[in-house]
Amino acid sequence: MESVQLNKYLEQERLGRLMRKYAIPCILSLLVGALYNIVDQIFIANASYLGSYGNAANGVVFPLTVIALALATMIGDGCCAFVSISLGANEGKNAHRSVGTAILTTLVSSLVLTAVYLVFQDPIFTAFGATVNQETFALSKEYFTYIALGVPFYMFGQALNPIIRSDGSPRYAMATLLAGSILNVILDPIFIFVCRWGMMGAAVATVAGQVLGAAFALVYLFRMKTIRLSRDSFRFRFSLLKKILPLGTTSFLSQISMVLSMAVVNNMLRKYGALDPIFGQPELAQIPTAVVSIVMKFFQIVISIAIGLAAGCIPVVGYNVGAGRNDRVKGLLTRLLMAEASVGAVATVIFECFPLQLIGIFGAGSESIHYTQFAVRCIRIFLCMTVLACVNKGVTIFLQSLGKAGASTALSMLREIVCGVGLPLLLPVFWGLDGILLFMPIADVIAFAASAAVIAGIYRKSSAPAAMPWHAQAAAHDRRHTPAGHPRKSISDTVQ
């Protein structure tokens, strides 16, 4: 009961203030997490002895780190949503047990993934387009060997981050990632420019930051506020895991589908780049892969803000769903959509007006004119529908926080799998390299059409008293009609 009272303000505080309190730290946390790879690439790009080869290698390895992130966010975001709904329904026991189960699942899966990466490096690199030339392949392998060793620390910190937020400490969640990122920024120039360790130096700096972030997250486990962990918490409960993972499925798919899409894009860049009169030259073959890798980093920065806005609402939405406050859930959706559209509009203007300045951050001045020209074209085409991408991301995560895993998963699959994989395979047949760049805006337009239909349905149903998810209706009914002290059905038994 004490833990529920501590979170009671989620049902009573003004929505705008709650969004600021939870979304801003979440946005900063995600941006800081994204900075690990982005900072590496900035320093790699500006190291004359690495250049575009190093950029291409970073682009090959990046989706492999996203696989680790996908697993961690599925566990962490799913647990965050489950904990919030449980607390809103006055079920503290399931809340602390789900956290213990999530931690054990993260540790086991991270060790398995590390082993797979270390054993199957060469075929994995080949699948992600590292064979564009020999230098890119060698640098990819050098970078990834050390990155793979840091996967357990990376996954632990990323999975604990949303759990810490659900415990009512969004600022501490941000601090765990911020500490590691700052260390990475400090060590990168030392290892790359002073020690001249090349790709190995960038990787070691990243892993050092991840270890520090994981240590901060571990410390928090002993000082949780609304959830009290005990030995009983760390008994693995498959029954709880079956309820946690579906709530994190959208987070997983949004990340893992990006991996599939990037694998296809990298291979299409290699295939159609070889047919291009300019990039078919061996000494320029790595440029399309390097450029698209950089442009994806810009997209990652913006989409991290979009995800942070929505993910920051998960504890608030989950609690109000559990408490039966459908009016507040609708109000949060309205505010979220307005915020997502604003972020996307500002980003789109920047991408369209300042592509040359943006690409200059990643060492374009030391590259050929072909590199710069392709980069400008790539930014303007690839990112021209960023505003729709932000709204799409907000809708899918909001549905996840409502417990509507099926609808959320369907939207994510449409954007990331059907469009994100199918279009890069189809469009280059007609337009070559430009076809690869066109897949992003076309995919976002298609996904937005589906998201708009879902949004309209939510607003239409929210006007009726029975519009809230059925498990939330049951919880609200029980609180009104169950006699004091009389056992009632657990809300967690209804979460699917």
BAROSE-136269 format. One record per residue: residue number from 0; x, y, z of N, C-alpha, C in turn. Coordinates in steps of 0.2 Angstrom, whole numbers. Atoms other than C-alpha are relative to their C-alpha. Example, Ala and Ser with C-alpha at 12.3 -4.5 7.8 and 13.67 -1.06 7.14 Angstrom:
BEGIN
> 0:4:-6:0:62:-22:39:4:6:0
> 1:-4:-6:-1:68:-5:36:-4:5:3
This chain:
BEGIN
> 0:4:-6:0:0:0:0:4:6:0
> 1:-4:-6:0:14:12:4:3:2:-7
> 2:-3:-1:6:22:10:-13:-6:3:-5
> 3:5:-3:4:5:14:-21:-1:7:1
> 4:1:-6:-2:3:29:-11:5:5:-2
> 5:-5:-4:2:20:35:-16:-1:2:-8
> 6:2:-1:7:14:34:-34:-6:3:-2
> 7:7:-2:1:-3:41:-31:0:7:-4
> 8:0:-6:4:2:58:-39:0:-1:-7
> 9:0:2:7:3:49:-56:-8:1:-2
> 10:7:-1:2:-16:50:-55:-3:7:1
> 11:3:-6:-2:-18:67:-48:4:6:-2
> 12:-4:-5:2:-4:78:-54:-2:2:-7
> 13:2:-2:6:-7:89:-69:4:-4:-6
> 14:-3:4:6:-3:80:-86:6:3:-3
> 15:-6:-3:3:9:93:-93:6:0:5
> 16:-5:0:-5:19:93:-77:3:-7:0
> 17:-2:7:0:20:74:-77:4:-2:-6
> 18:-3:2:6:25:73:-95:7:3:0
> 19:-7:-3:0:40:85:-92:4:-3:5
> 20:-4:4:-5:45:76:-76:3:-7:-2
> 21:-2:7:2:46:59:-84:3:0:-7
> 22:-3:0:7:49:63:-103:6:3:-1
> 23:-6:-3:1:63:75:-101:6:-4:2
> 24:-5:5:-2:74:63:-91:1:-6:-5
> 25:0:6:5:69:49:-103:3:2:-6
> 26:-3:-2:6:74:59:-118:7:1:0
> 27:-7:-1:-1:90:64:-111:4:-7:1
> 28:-3:6:-1:94:46:-106:1:-4:-7
> 29:0:3:7:90:40:-124:6:3:-4
> 30:-5:-3:3:101:53:-131:7:-1:2
> 31:-7:2:-3:115:49:-120:2:-7:-2
> 32:-1:7:2:113:31:-124:2:0:-8
> 33:-2:0:7:114:35:-143:7:3:-1
> 34:-6:-4:1:129:46:-140:6:-5:0
> 35:-6:5:0:140:30:-137:2:-1:-7
> 36:-2:2:7:140:25:-155:1:7:-4
> 37:-1:-6:4:138:43:-162:7:4:1
> 38:-7:-3:-2:153:50:-152:6:-4:-3
> 39:-5:4:3:163:35:-158:1:2:-7
> 40:0:-1:7:159:39:-176:3:7:-1
> 41:-3:-7:1:163:58:-174:7:0:0
> 42:-7:1:-1:180:54:-168:4:-4:-5
> 43:-3:4:5:183:40:-180:0:4:-7
> 44:0:-3:7:178:51:-195:5:6:0
> 45:-5:-6:0:190:65:-190:7:-2:1
> 46:-6:3:0:204:53:-188:3:-1:-7
> 47:-2:0:7:214:55:-204:2:-7:-2
> 48:-3:7:2:221:37:-203:-6:-5:0
> 49:6:4:0:203:30:-202:-5:2:-5
> 50:5:-3:5:191:41:-212:-6:-4:-2
> 51:7:3:2:177:34:-222:0:-7:1
> 52:-1:8:-1:184:16:-220:-3:-1:7
> 53:3:1:-7:181:18:-201:-7:2:0
> 54:7:-1:0:164:26:-204:-4:-6:-3
> 55:3:5:3:159:12:-215:0:-6:5
> 56:0:6:-5:165:-1:-202:-4:2:6
> 57:4:-2:-6:156:9:-188:-8:-2:-2
> 58:7:2:2:140:7:-199:-2:-7:0
> 59:1:7:0:142:-11:-201:-1:-3:7
> 60:1:3:-7:144:-14:-182:-6:3:4
> 61:6:-3:-3:130:-2:-177:-6:-4:1
> 62:7:4:0:115:-13:-181:1:-6:5
> 63:-1:5:-4:124:-27:-171:-1:2:8
> 64:1:-3:-7:124:-16:-155:-8:1:1
> 65:7:-1:0:106:-12:-159:-4:-7:2
> 66:3:7:-2:102:-31:-157:0:-1:8
> 67:0:0:-7:108:-30:-139:-5:5:3
> 68:5:-5:-3:98:-14:-136:-7:-3:-1
> 69:7:3:1:82:-23:-143:-2:-4:5
> 70:2:5:-5:83:-37:-131:0:4:7
> 71:0:-4:-7:87:-25:-116:-6:4:0
> 72:6:-4:0:73:-13:-121:-7:-4:1
> 73:6:4:-1:60:-27:-123:-1:-2:7
> 74:1:3:-7:64:-34:-106:-1:6:5
> 75:0:-6:-4:66:-16:-98:-7:3:0
> 76:6:-3:1:51:-8:-106:-6:-4:2
> 77:5:5:-2:40:-23:-104:-1:0:8
> 78:1:0:-8:44:-23:-85:-2:6:2
> 79:2:-6:-2:42:-5:-84:-8:1:0
> 80:7:0:1:24:-6:-91:-4:-4:5
> 81:3:5:-5:20:-21:-80:0:3:7
> 82:0:-3:-7:26:-13:-64:-5:6:1
> 83:4:-6:0:17:3:-68:-8:-2:1
> 84:7:2:0:0:-6:-71:-1:-4:7
> 85:1:3:-7:3:-17:-55:0:5:5
> 86:1:-5:-6:6:-2:-44:-6:3:0
> 87:6:-4:1:-9:7:-51:-6:-5:3
> 88:5:5:-3:-19:-9:-46:1:-3:7
> 89:-2:2:-7:-11:-10:-29:2:-7:1
> 90:-3:7:-1:-1:-26:-32:8:1:0
> 91:-7:-1:-1:16:-22:-25:4:-7:-1
> 92:-4:7:0:21:-41:-24:2:-2:-7
> 93:-2:2:7:20:-44:-43:5:5:-3
> 94:-5:-6:3:30:-27:-46:7:-2:2
> 95:-7:1:-2:45:-32:-36:2:-7:-3
> 96:-2:6:2:45:-50:-42:1:0:-8
> 97:-1:-1:7:44:-44:-60:7:3:-2
> 98:-6:-3:1:59:-34:-58:6:-5:1
> 99:-5:5:-1:69:-48:-51:1:-5:-6
> 100:0:4:6:64:-59:-66:3:3:-6
> 101:-3:-3:5:68:-46:-78:8:1:0
> 102:-7:0:-1:86:-44:-71:3:-6:-2
> 103:-3:7:2:89:-63:-72:0:-1:-7
> 104:0:1:7:83:-63:-90:5:4:-4
> 105:-5:-4:3:94:-49:-95:7:-3:0
> 106:-7:3:-1:110:-57:-88:1:-6:-4
> 107:-1:6:4:107:-74:-96:0:2:-7
> 108:0:-1:7:102:-67:-113:6:4:-2
> 109:-6:-4:2:117:-55:-113:6:-4:-1
> 110:-5:5:0:129:-69:-110:0:-4:-6
> 111:1:4:6:122:-79:-124:1:4:-6
> 112:-1:-4:6:122:-65:-136:8:1:-1
> 113:-7:-1:0:140:-61:-132:4:-6:-3
> 114:-3:6:2:145:-79:-135:-1:-1:-8
> 115:2:0:7:136:-79:-152:4:4:-4
> 116:-3:-5:4:144:-63:-158:8:-2:0
> 117:-7:1:0:162:-69:-153:1:-7:-5
> 118:-1:7:3:160:-87:-161:-2:1:-8
> 119:2:-1:7:151:-81:-178:1:7:-3
> 120:-1:-7:2:159:-64:-181:0:0:-8
> 121:-1:-1:8:164:-67:-200:-6:-1:-3
> 122:7:0:4:147:-73:-206:-4:5:2
> 123:4:-5:-2:139:-60:-196:2:7:-4
> 124:-3:-6:4:150:-46:-204:-2:-1:-7
> 125:1:1:7:147:-53:-221:-8:1:-1
> 126:7:-1:0:128:-53:-218:-2:8:0
> 127:1:-7:-1:129:-34:-214:4:4:-4
> 128:-3:-4:5:139:-29:-229:7:3:1
> 129:-7:-2:-1:156:-28:-222:5:-1:-6
> 130:-4:3:6:163:-36:-238:1:5:-6
> 131:-1:-6:6:162:-19:-248:7:0:-2
> 132:-7:1:2:181:-20:-247:4:-2:6
> 133:-4:4:-5:195:-28:-237:1:5:6
> 134:-1:-5:-6:199:-12:-226:-6:1:4
> 135:6:-1:-4:181:-10:-221:-1:-6:5
> 136:1:6:-3:180:-28:-216:5:-1:6
> 137:-5:1:-5:196:-28:-206:-1:5:6
> 138:2:-5:-5:191:-12:-196:-6:-2:4
> 139:6:2:-3:174:-19:-193:1:-5:6
> 140:-1:5:-4:181:-34:-185:4:2:6
> 141:-4:-3:-6:194:-24:-174:-5:3:5
> 142:4:-4:-4:180:-13:-168:-5:-5:4
> 143:5:3:-3:167:-26:-164:2:-6:5
> 144:-3:5:-5:178:-39:-155:0:3:7
> 145:0:-3:-7:179:-27:-140:-7:2:2
> 146:7:-2:-1:161:-20:-142:-4:-6:3
> 147:4:6:-2:155:-38:-140:1:-2:7
> 148:-2:1:-7:164:-40:-123:-4:4:4
> 149:4:-5:-4:154:-25:-117:-7:-1:0
> 150:7:1:1:137:-32:-122:-4:-1:7
> 151:4:1:-7:132:-39:-104:-1:7:4
> 152:1:-6:-4:136:-22:-96:-5:5:-4
> 153:5:-4:4:127:-13:-110:-7:-2:1
> 154:7:2:-1:111:-23:-109:-2:1:7
> 155:2:-1:-7:111:-23:-90:-2:8:1
> 156:1:-7:-1:112:-4:-90:-7:2:-3
> 157:6:-2:4:99:-2:-104:-7:-3:3
> 158:6:3:-3:86:-14:-96:-2:3:6
> 159:2:-3:-6:87:-6:-79:-2:7:0
> 160:2:-7:1:85:11:-86:-8:1:1
> 161:7:-1:0:66:10:-89:-3:-2:7
> 162:2:2:-6:64:0:-73:1:5:6
> 163:-1:-5:-5:72:14:-63:-5:6:-1
> 164:5:-5:1:60:26:-71:-7:-2:3
> 165:6:2:-3:45:16:-66:0:0:7
> 166:0:0:-8:51:16:-48:0:8:2
> 167:1:-7:-2:49:35:-49:6:4:1
> 168:-6:-3:0:67:40:-52:3:2:-7
> 169:-2:-2:7:68:47:-70:7:3:0
> 170:-6:-3:0:83:58:-65:6:-4:1
> 171:-5:5:-2:93:44:-58:1:-4:-7
> 172:0:4:6:89:34:-74:5:3:-5
> 173:-3:-4:4:96:48:-84:8:0:2
> 174:-7:0:-3:112:49:-73:4:-6:-2
> 175:-3:6:2:116:31:-76:3:0:-7
> 176:-2:-1:7:118:34:-94:5:5:-1
> 177:-4:-6:1:125:51:-93:8:-1:2
> 178:-7:1:-3:140:45:-82:4:-4:-5
> 179:-4:4:5:145:32:-95:2:3:-6
> 180:-1:-3:6:143:43:-110:6:5:1
> 181:-5:-5:-1:154:57:-102:7:-4:0
> 182:-7:4:0:168:44:-99:2:-2:-7
> 183:-1:2:7:166:38:-117:3:6:-4
> 184:-2:-6:3:168:56:-123:7:2:2
> 185:-7:-2:-3:184:59:-112:5:-5:-3
> 186:-5:6:2:192:42:-117:1:0:-8
> 187:0:0:7:188:43:-136:6:3:-3
> 188:-5:-4:3:200:57:-141:7:-3:3
> 189:-7:2:-3:214:50:-129:2:-6:-4
> 190:-2:7:3:213:32:-136:1:1:-8
> 191:0:0:8:210:37:-155:6:5:-2
> 192:-4:-5:3:221:53:-157:7:0:4
> 193:-6:0:-3:234:51:-143:4:-6:0
> 194:-3:6:0:237:33:-141:0:-3:-7
> 195:0:2:6:232:30:-159:-2:-8:-1
> 196:2:7:0:223:14:-155:-6:-2:-5
> 197:5:1:6:211:16:-170:-7:-2:3
> 198:6:3:-2:195:6:-169:-1:-3:6
> 199:0:3:-7:200:-3:-154:-1:5:5
> 200:1:-5:-5:202:13:-145:-7:2:1
> 201:7:-3:0:185:19:-149:-5:-6:4
> 202:3:5:-3:178:2:-144:1:-1:8
> 203:-2:1:-7:187:1:-127:-3:6:4
> 204:3:-6:-3:181:19:-123:-7:-1:1
> 205:7:1:-1:163:14:-126:-1:-5:5
> 206:2:5:-5:164:-2:-116:2:3:7
> 207:-1:-3:-7:172:8:-101:-6:4:2
> 208:6:-4:-2:157:20:-101:-6:-5:1
> 209:6:5:-1:145:5:-102:1:-3:7
> 210:-1:3:-6:153:-3:-87:-2:5:6
> 211:1:-5:-5:152:13:-77:-8:1:1
> 212:7:-1:0:133:15:-82:-3:-6:3
> 213:3:6:-3:129:-3:-77:2:0:8
> 214:-2:0:-7:138:0:-60:-5:5:4
> 215:5:-4:-3:126:15:-57:-6:-3:1
> 216:7:3:0:111:5:-61:0:-5:5
> 217:-1:5:-6:117:-9:-49:-1:3:6
> 218:0:-3:-6:119:3:-35:-7:2:2
> 219:7:-2:-2:101:9:-37:-5:-6:2
> 220:4:6:-2:94:-9:-35:-1:0:8
> 221:-1:1:-8:99:-7:-16:-4:6:3
> 222:3:-6:-3:89:10:-14:-6:2:-4
> 223:6:-2:3:73:8:-24:-5:2:5
> 224:4:-3:-4:59:18:-18:-7:-3:1
> 225:7:3:-1:42:11:-22:0:-7:-1
> 226:0:8:0:48:-7:-25:6:-2:4
> 227:-5:2:-4:57:-16:-12:2:-7:-2
> 228:-3:6:2:68:-30:-18:2:-5:6
> 229:-2:5:-5:71:-46:-8:3:-6:-3
> 230:-2:6:3:78:-63:-10:-5:-3:-4
> 231:6:3:4:61:-69:-16:-1:4:-7
> 232:0:-3:7:62:-56:-30:4:-3:-5
> 233:-5:3:5:76:-65:-38:-1:-8:-1
> 234:2:7:3:67:-82:-41:-3:1:-6
> 235:3:0:7:64:-84:-59:-7:-2:-1
> 236:7:2:1:46:-84:-63:-2:1:-7
> 237:2:0:7:41:-89:-81:-6:3:-1
> 238:7:-3:1:23:-84:-78:0:7:0
> 239:0:-7:0:28:-66:-75:4:2:-6
> 240:-3:-2:7:40:-66:-90:-4:0:-6
> 241:5:0:6:26:-71:-101:-5:6:0
> 242:4:-6:0:17:-56:-96:4:7:-1
> 243:-4:-6:1:32:-44:-96:2:1:-8
> 244:-3:-1:7:39:-48:-114:-5:2:-5
> 245:4:-3:5:23:-45:-124:-1:8:1
> 246:1:-8:-1:22:-27:-116:6:3:-3
> 247:-6:-2:2:40:-25:-122:1:-1:-8
> 248:-1:2:6:37:-32:-139:1:5:-5
> 249:-1:-5:4:35:-16:-148:7:3:0
> 250:-7:-3:-1:51:-9:-141:5:-5:-4
> 251:-5:5:3:60:-25:-147:-1:0:-8
> 252:1:0:7:52:-25:-164:3:7:-4
> 253:-2:-7:3:56:-6:-167:7:0:0
> 254:-7:0:0:74:-10:-163:3:-5:-5
> 255:-3:6:4:77:-27:-171:-2:1:-8
> 256:2:-1:7:67:-22:-187:5:5:-3
> 257:-5:-4:3:80:-8:-189:6:-4:-2
> 258:-6:4:2:93:-21:-189:-1:-3:-6
> 259:1:4:7:85:-31:-203:0:5:-5
> 260:0:-5:6:82:-15:-213:7:2:-1
> 261:-7:-2:1:100:-9:-210:4:-6:-4
> 262:-3:5:4:106:-26:-216:-1:0:-7
> 263:2:-1:7:96:-25:-232:3:6:-3
> 264:-2:-6:3:101:-7:-235:8:-1:-1
> 265:-7:1:1:120:-11:-232:1:-4:-6
> 266:-1:4:5:119:-25:-244:-2:3:-7
> 267:2:-4:6:109:-15:-257:5:5:-2
> 268:-5:-5:2:122:-1:-256:6:-3:-3
> 269:-6:3:3:136:-13:-259:-2:-3:-7
> 270:2:3:7:126:-21:-274:0:5:-5
> 271:2:-5:5:120:-5:-282:6:5:-1
> 272:-5:-5:0:135:5:-277:5:-3:-5
> 273:-5:3:5:146:-7:-288:-2:1:-7
> 274:2:-2:7:135:-3:-303:0:7:-1
> 275:0:-7:1:137:15:-300:7:2:-4
> 276:-6:-2:3:150:24:-312:5:3:5
> 277:-4:-3:-5:157:33:-297:2:-5:6
> 278:-2:4:-6:156:22:-282:1:-7:-2
> 279:-3:7:3:160:6:-293:7:0:1
> 280:-7:0:-1:178:12:-291:2:-3:7
> 281:-2:4:-7:187:1:-277:1:5:5
> 282:-2:-5:-5:194:17:-268:-6:4:2
> 283:6:-3:-2:176:24:-267:-6:-4:2
> 284:5:4:-1:166:9:-264:-3:0:7
> 285:3:-1:-7:164:12:-245:-4:6:1
> 286:3:-6:-1:157:29:-247:-8:0:1
> 287:7:0:-1:138:25:-249:-1:-3:7
> 288:1:3:-7:139:13:-233:2:5:5
> 289:-3:-5:-5:149:27:-223:-6:5:0
> 290:4:-6:0:137:41:-228:-7:-2:3
> 291:6:2:-3:121:31:-224:0:-1:7
> 292:-1:1:-7:128:26:-208:0:6:4
> 293:0:-6:-4:131:44:-203:-7:3:0
> 294:7:-2:0:113:49:-209:-4:-3:5
> 295:4:3:-5:106:36:-198:1:2:7
> 296:-1:-3:-7:114:44:-183:-4:6:1
> 297:5:-6:0:105:60:-187:-7:-2:2
> 298:7:3:-1:89:50:-188:-1:-3:7
> 299:1:3:-7:93:41:-172:0:5:6
> 300:0:-5:-5:96:57:-162:-8:3:0
> 301:7:-3:0:78:64:-168:-5:-6:3
> 302:4:5:-2:70:47:-165:0:-2:7
> 303:-1:0:-7:77:46:-148:-4:4:4
> 304:5:-5:-4:68:62:-143:-7:-3:-1
> 305:7:3:1:52:54:-151:-1:-5:5
> 306:1:6:-5:54:38:-141:0:2:7
> 307:-1:-2:-7:59:47:-125:-7:4:2
> 308:6:-3:-2:43:58:-126:-5:-5:1
> 309:5:5:-1:32:42:-128:2:-4:6
> 310:-2:4:-6:42:31:-116:0:3:7
> 311:1:-4:-6:42:44:-103:-7:0:3
> 312:7:0:-2:23:43:-103:-2:-7:3
> 313:2:7:-1:23:24:-100:-2:-1:8
> 314:2:1:-6:23:24:-81:-6:4:2
> 315:6:-4:-1:10:38:-81:-6:-3:-3
> 316:5:3:4:-1:30:-94:-2:-7:4
> 317:1:7:-3:1:12:-86:-4:1:7
> 318:3:-1:-7:-4:19:-68:-7:2:-1
> 319:7:-2:1:-19:28:-75:-5:-5:-3
> 320:3:5:3:-24:13:-85:-3:-5:6
> 321:1:5:-6:-23:2:-69:-5:3:4
> 322:5:-4:-4:-33:16:-60:-7:1:-3
> 323:7:-1:4:-47:17:-73:-1:7:-2
> 324:1:-7:2:-43:35:-77:1:1:-8
> 325:0:-1:8:-47:35:-96:0:7:-2
> 326:-1:-7:3:-49:54:-97:7:2:0
> 327:-7:-2:0:-31:56:-92:4:-3:-5
> 328:-4:4:5:-25:43:-104:-1:4:-7
> 329:2:-4:6:-34:53:-118:4:6:0
> 330:-3:-6:-1:-27:69:-112:8:-1:-2
> 331:-7:1:1:-9:62:-112:1:-1:-8
> 332:-1:2:7:-11:55:-130:0:7:-4
> 333:0:-7:3:-16:73:-136:6:4:0
> 334:-6:-4:-2:-1:81:-128:6:-3:-4
> 335:-5:4:3:10:67:-134:1:1:-8
> 336:0:-1:8:5:69:-153:2:7:-2
> 337:-2:-7:1:7:88:-152:8:0:1
> 338:-8:0:-1:25:86:-145:4:-4:-5
> 339:-4:4:5:30:72:-157:0:4:-7
> 340:0:-4:6:24:83:-172:5:6:0
> 341:-4:-6:-1:33:98:-166:8:-2:-1
> 342:-7:2:1:50:89:-164:1:-2:-7
> 343:-1:2:7:48:81:-181:1:5:-5
> 344:0:-6:5:44:97:-190:7:4:1
> 345:-6:-4:-1:59:106:-182:6:-4:-3
> 346:-6:4:2:71:92:-186:0:0:-8
> 347:1:0:7:64:91:-204:3:6:-4
> 348:-3:-6:2:68:109:-207:8:1:0
> 349:-8:0:-1:86:107:-200:3:-4:-6
> 350:-3:5:5:89:92:-212:0:3:-7
> 351:0:-3:7:83:101:-227:4:6:-1
> 352:-3:-6:1:91:117:-224:8:0:1
> 353:-7:0:-2:108:113:-217:4:-7:-1
> 354:-3:7:1:114:96:-224:8:0:0
> 355:-7:0:1:131:102:-228:4:1:7
> 356:-3:-2:-6:135:109:-211:-1:-7:5
> 357:1:7:-4:128:92:-203:5:-5:-2
> 358:-5:5:2:139:81:-213:7:2:1
> 359:-7:-2:-2:154:92:-209:2:-2:7
> 360:-2:3:-7:153:86:-191:4:-6:-1
> 361:-3:7:0:158:69:-197:6:0:-5
> 362:-6:0:3:174:74:-206:0:0:-8
> 363:1:-1:8:167:78:-224:6:4:-3
> 364:-5:-4:3:181:91:-226:6:-4:-3
> 365:-6:4:2:194:78:-228:-1:-6:-5
> 366:2:5:5:184:67:-240:-1:3:-7
> 367:1:-2:7:181:68:-259:-6:4:-1
> 368:6:-4:2:168:79:-267:-6:-5:-1
> 369:5:5:1:159:63:-271:-4:-2:6
> 370:2:2:-7:157:59:-253:-5:6:2
> 371:4:-6:-2:150:77:-249:-7:0:-4
> 372:6:0:4:138:77:-264:-5:-5:2
> 373:4:6:-1:131:60:-260:-3:1:7
> 374:3:-2:-7:129:65:-241:-6:5:0
> 375:5:-5:0:119:80:-245:-6:-2:-3
> 376:6:3:3:107:71:-257:-3:-5:5
> 377:2:5:-5:106:57:-244:-4:3:6
> 378:3:-3:-5:101:68:-230:-7:3:-2
> 379:6:-3:2:88:78:-240:-6:-5:-2
> 380:5:5:2:79:63:-247:-2:-5:6
> 381:1:5:-5:81:50:-233:-4:3:6
> 382:3:-3:-6:75:62:-219:-5:5:-1
> 383:5:-5:2:62:72:-228:-7:-1:4
> 384:7:1:-3:47:64:-219:1:-2:8
> 385:-2:1:-7:55:64:-201:-6:2:4
> 386:5:-2:-4:40:73:-194:-5:-6:0
> 387:4:5:0:29:58:-199:3:-6:4
> 388:-4:5:-4:42:46:-192:-1:1:8
> 389:0:-1:-7:41:54:-175:-7:-1:3
> 390:7:2:-2:22:53:-174:-1:-7:0
> 391:1:7:0:22:35:-179:3:-3:6
> 392:-3:3:-5:34:31:-166:-4:1:7
> 393:4:-2:-6:24:40:-153:-6:-4:1
> 394:6:4:-1:8:31:-157:2:-8:2
> 395:-1:7:-1:16:13:-157:2:-1:8
> 396:-2:1:-7:24:16:-140:-6:2:5
> 397:6:-2:-4:8:24:-133:-5:-6:1
> 398:4:6:0:-2:9:-138:3:-6:5
> 399:-3:5:-4:11:-2:-129:-1:2:7
> 400:1:-2:-7:9:8:-113:-7:-1:2
> 401:7:1:-2:-10:5:-114:-1:-8:1
> 402:1:7:-1:-7:-14:-114:-2:-3:-7
> 403:2:2:7:-12:-15:-133:6:-2:-4
> 404:-6:2:3:3:-25:-138:-2:-2:-7
> 405:1:3:7:-6:-33:-153:0:6:-5
> 406:0:-6:4:-10:-16:-161:6:4:-1
> 407:-7:-3:0:7:-9:-157:4:-4:-4
> 408:-5:5:4:16:-24:-164:-2:1:-7
> 409:2:0:7:6:-23:-180:2:6:-4
> 410:-3:-6:3:10:-5:-183:7:0:-1
> 411:-7:1:0:28:-8:-179:2:-4:-6
> 412:-2:5:5:29:-23:-191:-1:3:-7
> 413:1:-3:6:21:-13:-205:5:5:-2
> 414:-6:-5:2:34:1:-204:6:-3:0
> 415:-7:2:-1:49:-8:-199:2:-7:-4
> 416:-1:6:4:47:-25:-208:-2:0:-7
> 417:3:0:6:35:-24:-222:3:6:-5
> 418:-3:-6:4:41:-6:-228:8:0:1
> 419:-7:-1:-2:58:-6:-219:5:-5:-4
> 420:-4:5:4:64:-22:-228:-2:-1:-7
> 421:2:1:7:53:-23:-243:2:5:-5
> 422:-1:-6:4:55:-6:-250:8:1:-2
> 423:-6:0:3:74:-6:-250:2:-6:-5
> 424:-1:5:5:74:-22:-259:-3:1:-7
> 425:4:-1:6:61:-16:-272:2:6:-4
> 426:-1:-6:4:65:2:-276:6:1:-3
> 427:-6:-1:4:83:1:-281:0:-3:-7
> 428:1:3:6:77:-10:-295:-1:5:-5
> 429:2:-5:5:70:5:-303:4:6:0
> 430:-3:-7:-1:80:20:-296:7:-1:3
> 431:-7:1:-2:97:12:-291:1:3:7
> 432:-1:-3:-7:105:21:-276:-5:4:3
> 433:5:-4:-3:92:34:-275:-6:-4:2
> 434:6:4:-3:79:20:-273:1:-2:7
> 435:-2:2:-7:88:15:-257:-2:6:4
> 436:2:-6:-4:86:33:-251:-7:2:1
> 437:7:-2:1:68:35:-256:-4:-5:5
> 438:4:4:-4:63:20:-245:-3:3:7
> 439:1:-3:-6:63:30:-229:-7:4:0
> 440:6:-5:0:50:44:-233:-6:-4:-3
> 441:6:3:3:39:32:-243:-3:-5:6
> 442:2:4:-5:39:20:-228:-4:4:6
> 443:4:-4:-5:34:34:-216:-6:2:-2
> 444:6:-2:3:20:40:-227:-5:-6:1
> 445:5:6:-1:12:22:-227:-1:-1:7
> 446:1:1:-7:15:20:-209:-5:5:4
> 447:4:-6:-3:7:37:-205:-7:-1:-1
> 448:7:1:2:-9:32:-214:-3:-5:5
> 449:3:5:-5:-11:17:-203:0:3:7
> 450:0:-3:-7:-6:26:-187:-6:5:1
> 451:5:-5:-1:-19:40:-191:-7:-4:1
> 452:6:4:-1:-33:26:-192:0:-2:7
> 453:0:3:-6:-28:19:-176:-1:6:5
> 454:1:-6:-5:-27:37:-167:-8:1:-1
> 455:7:-1:1:-45:40:-174:-4:-5:4
> 456:4:5:-3:-51:24:-167:1:1:8
> 457:-1:-1:-7:-43:28:-150:-5:6:3
> 458:4:-6:-2:-52:45:-149:-7:-2:0
> 459:7:1:1:-68:38:-155:-3:-5:6
> 460:2:4:-5:-68:24:-142:0:3:7
> 461:-1:-3:-6:-62:35:-128:-5:4:3
> 462:6:-4:-2:-78:45:-128:-5:-5:4
> 463:5:5:-4:-87:29:-121:3:-2:6
> 464:-2:3:-7:-86:23:-103:4:-6:-1
> 465:-3:7:0:-81:6:-109:6:0:-4
> 466:-5:0:5:-67:12:-120:7:-2:3
> 467:-6:2:-3:-53:8:-107:1:-7:-1
> 468:-1:8:1:-44:-9:-109:-3:-4:5
> 469:4:3:-4:-54:-22:-102:3:-2:7
> 470:-3:2:-7:-41:-27:-88:0:6:4
> 471:1:-6:-5:-42:-9:-82:-7:1:2
> 472:7:-1:-2:-61:-9:-82:-1:-5:6
> 473:1:5:-5:-60:-25:-71:3:3:7
> 474:-4:-2:-6:-47:-17:-59:-4:6:3
> 475:4:-5:-2:-58:-1:-58:-6:-2:4
> 476:7:3:-2:-74:-11:-55:2:-3:7
> 477:-2:3:-6:-65:-21:-41:1:5:5
> 478:-1:-5:-5:-59:-6:-32:-7:3:3
> 479:6:-3:-2:-77:1:-32:-4:-5:4
> 480:5:5:-3:-86:-15:-27:2:-6:4
> 481:-3:5:-4:-75:-27:-19:0:2:8
> 482:0:-2:-7:-78:-27:0:7:0:3
> 483:-7:-1:-3:-62:-22:11:2:-7:3
> 484:-3:6:-3:-51:-37:15:-2:-6:-4
> 485:2:6:4:-60:-48:2:5:-1:-6
> 486:-5:1:6:-48:-56:-11:-3:1:-6
> 487:3:-1:7:-50:-51:-29:5:-2:-5
> 488:-4:3:5:-43:-57:-45:6:5:-1
> 489:-6:-4:2:-25:-50:-49:0:3:-6
> 490:0:-3:6:-24:-37:-62:6:-3:-5
> 491:-5:3:4:-8:-45:-68:-2:-6:-3
> 492:2:6:3:-17:-61:-72:-4:2:-6
> 493:4:-2:6:-27:-51:-85:5:3:-6
> 494:-4:-4:5:-12:-42:-94:2:-5:-5
> 495:-2:4:5:-9:-50:-110:5:3:-5
